[in-house]
């Protein structure tokens, strides 16, 4: 049997995308389609007294203007249904007449052309009664002004860890370091802005063609809001132009379905780039105050930390993101005594939700900075310090439970150091080599190191599952294999991996495998393309379905068809008082070394080289993995150095790619060295772990450590833009006065 996994096959969607033949939602049209335009709030917090649609309705070509009164069940939300589909008077649900941020919709115009819809939406007049607003999450914590009726306070979630004896931990500490860190918003900036097309299919189902991350969850939100039976709603993804967590939450899906179901005509919409930046959620800004202690020989004795995350106006996935951040506040290290508090807080800012890493990059920025500060305070090599404290198999974490078997953090750290060319392994441990000096006196070079881990799959007791169906067709021999797998292809190469794993499981060449996915009418749920879970979960589902289908084939059933639901080991939520939990069933492990040049005159940081080591368990497609590593590094570079979303009083002031800067070919490192380790995971399919988020997580703290190595100044906020860097350099007497 030929091996299909472990080969760097070209992606099955490559030719169509390179040739420009692949269709994205904005490329698809249906004869007779209408056009939809959404009117968003121009208040951050106000009660809507009236919505006057008369002038808009009088514009020739306008077919309908929808308001809150037209939505059967006026609520949606991925975790909690806490946001109105359309805000305004007329809904049965209390509180839907209040806008709580500028991303709330107040009216939807449907017209014969895109231009008419855009003209008419400006004529919808809204009368507001302004309400007090809060934009500082720390101010919102005092609950003097209740912002959302669905919550008992402005604190959506509060996670506590009380592990060990914190007083004893501080008593044993010979060295104590403290720090305060601030991470910023980040815009997903995917290639394709939000767009979609809705119509009634041949069976009368309201069908939405859109880009997302979980077709069945989109379907659920649509039929709930429209008060329809589940089978009356259908969702199809064509090509998806990037996601990174930004497409987990609703954008155009529900209003498109509402318009088509009401008008019985196809309806299309396309957001502009400005609308995309203004109205979909962002990465959570989080403030972290931390205090770490260690003995003189480098053993951590205690960690205290407080994290405050800005949820924005609605939950989205805040409780999950902040739970993940809370879990990773102590990094991948054994900490015998920990006292941690994490808060997700409602404000009147833009909502925040899932973004690659899901809370881990923010927590890692603080945790890895603190490890590097401890190393400096102890005069100890940062790699050596990590290896003294790193988690290993069977070692209990701050949750009171060890990580699942297969903890490879030590191997990953050592291999990253070994292949970095910056560290040497000596008889007494790891030691960093001297920096290469620049010939320009204003350019200072430095190297930094950071490590992290990332959960694979849903956490904290969520009922994780994934379905796959395998059909084996032929007579005497297998002629073709059909795999039905709904997992979203958002640019990460998942569909190619599905085909490879199916071919391997059934024992046929990949050319014989046909994939049917991205359609709720053709597949069972696979869960979201998030949490680095798709290869792990779908691989196990495919293996289960293939095993049963082959049994049917051997029993001479033709065609042989089997459907299998994979469920991983159970997890559990944090204990509300202690933080005790079995939070995840699998993890991936990563370490990075970063080399930078710092211009002490301008504050500009140039990322020169990154070495990234990831344990992927088994590389299903090594080329795809290298692409994921390189893409994550560049995206994390933007987060760390460039991407400064300017928000004032809940309003985004730079909603254009000309003013919100993302890395280009002129910014990327000279080299990204991908070090792929394959230490099999016991539960993973063919030993594979998920890895898509991992390379993103430790880069910002590795860069911060490299900056300190270069200039002797710690940068404690991201993005580390030149103005931030210059301010800190001058404060410490570095550079021009």
Secondary structure by P-SEA (a helix, b strand, c coil): ccccccccccccaaaaaaaccccccccccccbbbbbbbbbbcccbbbbcccccccccccccccccccccccccccccccccccccccccccccccccccccccccccccccccaaaaaaaaaabbbbbbcccccccccccccccccccccccccccbbbbbbcccaaaaaaaccbbbbbbbbbbbbbccccccccbbbbbccccccccccccccaaaaaaaaaaaaccccccbbbbbcccccccccccccccaaaaaaaaaaacbbbbbbbcaaaaacccccccbbbbbbbbbbccccccccccbbbbbbccccccaaaaaaaaaaaaccccccccbbbbbbbbccccccccccccccaaaaaaaaaaaaaaaaaaaacccaaaaaaacccccccccccccccccccaaaaaaaaaaaaccccccccccccccccccccccccccbbbbbbbccccccccccccbbbbbbbbbbcccccbbbbbbcccccccaaaaaaaaaaaaaaccccccbbbbcccccccccccccccccaaaaaaaaaaaaaaaaaaaaaaccccbbbbbbbbccccccccccccccccccccccccbbbbbccccccccccccbbbbbbcccccccaaaaaaaaaaaaaaaaaacccccccccccccccccccccccccccccccbbbbbbbbccccccccbbbbcccccccaaaaaaaaaaaaccccccccccccaaaaaaaaaaaccccc
